């Protein structure tokens, strides 16, 4: 069996395991995380807030992105693309425009993780991050 095929099968098995875990434990894990965050915010600020709706929106957005990437990978595999082409198609599925809504702090964190300079205005940071992502 070809190495690319074995890698894709392995990735598929790992994705299935993660998906099963997520479907089984999502609600309780998110509830615990949300409660912990709410308590920490209240302890730090004295403000009692509810994060359930916000967390649900974030999870929904993440699930949409994962679904889009999954669909892209399936299409590429059905077309007989190489592993590199499959990965490239999946990465292109990520909406680079969503990066524009990131805060300067978040942009700098991502740039730092990539070992890139973190100085400059927001436009410079955006350009640097987009360039890095599009060349990977």
Secondary structure, 3 states (H helix, E strand, C coil): CCHHHHHHHHHHHHHHHHHHHHHHHHHHHHHHHHHHHHHHHHHHHCCCCCCHHHHHHHHHHHHHHHHHHHHHHHHHHHCCCCHHHHHHHHHHHCCHHHHHHCCHHHHHHHHHHCCCCCCCCHHHHHHHHHHHHHHC
